[in-house]
Amino acid sequence: MGKSLSLQELCTELKKEQLLDLVMHLSNQYEGIDTAVMEWYASQKRVGKKEAVSNHLLWEYWERAEEIIQRFNEYGGGPEHLAYDVYEYVRGIIDLLSEYPILSEERRLLIKRLYVQYELGNSGLNDIIMDTIYEICQSDSDWKYVIKLLEKSPDEYDQKLIMKIYKEQLQDGEAYLELRLKMLEYGMDYWDLAEYYISMNQLDKAVEIAETGLENGKGRLTELFAFVFEYYAEREETDHIQDLVEQAFHIESDVDMISKCAVQYFKKKNEYEKIKSTLVKAFRINSYHKEYYADFNTMKEQLTVEDWEKIREEMIEIVKKESVIDYLKICYDHEMYNEMLAIISKSPRTMYEYNLGKNLDPIADQLIDKYPQEIVEYYWNKGGILILEGNRKRYKEAVKHLKKVKDILENKLQDKEAWEFNLKALKEHHKKKKALLDELKVFE
């Protein structure tokens, strides 16, 4: 067997003209070799023509990306791997521009060609396209050119992009305000305007806008409530704080955040009645997701024994209605074990009911010492529901419940015979389910 030769050894023997012939041969034979060679060339140090090569690569990357984006626009999207290719190409463009800036005329041409694809708007890649345009812009004139393109669009999103460019890139407050004041619908619109006034150190104006947004804004109001609350808290304007709390409760927005902030504020001011009122009113509002158990105990800690006794049963009923898990935790704290057992003993009859009760297992485990036989039935029934589903994934999950049954019967009730009898009956009943029998081998 002859000695093998490496590619490096072969190339070492070639003269300059032969190496050139080899590169040209590969270029003719294989698509993409030209680009690969130029990428290698551009990465080398101390070589000439790097700027020209980089410029060629830039447009090569764009034409490849453009071809894919255009196809996506025609068909309303495309494969994920091609979208990834687009991302790689535009990333390459941005990297090249960071090292070898191009003339403003070329930047405008590239921006224009990107915008043509953005304007079609059917590719699913518009975020990538606009992000690339943002990366390309290097001067105020570039940003103004982007605005000129966007101004032709009636789309509200594009108008907000113009606004954002005026505000963040051109720092043109007058132009920003002219557009912003025409588009105040959502809470976040008002917050955007309030942020502008904050940046201009016009806090009073920012508060005025934020309060207007709380009255008229749609959707998310969190930032507005937080800002206005902090503003009045720093100035210890308790009446305004109280009004803000009432407003949040009335429209049932950001109740959790506002109530917690208010309680902290009122504690510093030693305003017990306001603390009590805030906690109780917040708990009665059922339009937001509460941590019922934690909030229940917070009320208990903050209120006097006399005040707590007056409302305790009402609060428990609210928790019982809104969150079974939190209600069971409260039952455990109050040693209401029979009530807990009654709730978890309602055997699930369907997978829907099974899924609803998935979080009950830790509660059931708390009752093993007091009601071992009942908890055996609880876990046996859960395993049975899963077995009826008839697939290996469910069987594996069922085995976890059966292990609980085995542990309680053998270690708590010292009734190994009961476990062996039930397991044998289970296998016999499902003797045609080979996958189940296979999973049950863990008990052999």
ABEGO torsion letter per residue (X at the ends): XBBBBBAAAAAAABBAAAAAAAAAAAAAABBGAAAAAAAAAAABBGBBGAAAAAAAAAAAAAAAAAAAAAAAAAAGEBBAAAAAAAAAAAAAAAAAAAABBBBAAAAAAAAAAAAAAAAAGAAGAAAAAAAAAAAABABAAAAAAAAAAAAABABAAAAAAAAAAAAAAAGBAAAAAAAAAABBABAAAAAAAAAAAAAAGBAAAAAAAAAAAAAABBEBAAAAAAAAAAAAAAAGBAAAAAAAAAAAAAAGBGAAAAAAAAAAAAAAAGBAAAAAAAAAAAAABAABBBBAAAAAAAAAAABBAAAAAAAAAAAAAAAAAABAAAAAAAAAAAGBAAAAAAAAABBBABAAAAAAAAAAAAAAAAAAAABAAAAAAAAAAAAAAAAAAGBAAAAAAAAAAAAAAAAAAAAAAGBAAAAAAAAAAAAAAAAABAAAAAAAAAAX
